[in-house]
């Protein structure tokens, strides 16, 4: 499928750890006119070279952690609107086009993708259970009636930086939502198809990884509104 064409000024942050197999598909789906920021988080499979050869801007973040990679991409971004997307081919970055439009039109300050699994193995039961538990805790903490804390999202760069996000592990996406809610942001959620990822998951592929992520997120939920 041909990538969507747009003249919007948008950076897409793609945290990457050994995603050589998935990168060609993901980067082919970046809308024309947008910049792909592939944040290499210590890959050993040539991911950085592949991304660069395919036209992406490569940012190196030696400190391991999903949040570390995401934040390195955010600080390297220069566009007015910044998007985030996993780099494992489980999510299609072209689906971010209406997210960006909603942010630009003033309909929302932060737009999130609610993952709807397609295909066997797209979202293991333990990962779904962990996500559901965190979503319920988030609702109790902020009042936001969200169903997912998936990585597909869009917001304006300067306000994101002003949230002063500090988590550098699995709690980063949740901390973004919690601090956005505390700041009075309008947060919306839209369904997106969730495909079986390419390669092995670094976080949700096992019960241990999933519950480590839940612990990281529980720590974030314990933050006070004053920082």
Secondary structure by P-SEA (a helix, b strand, c coil): ccccccccbbbbbbbbcccccaaaaaaaaccccbbbbbbbcccccaaaaaaaaabbbbbbbccccaaaaaaaaaaaccccbbbbbbcccccccccaaaaaaaaaaccccbbbbbccccccccccaaaaaaaaaaaaaaaaacccccccccccccccccccccccccccccaaaaaaaaaaaaaccbbbbbbbbbccccccccccccaaaaaaaaaaaaaaaaccccc
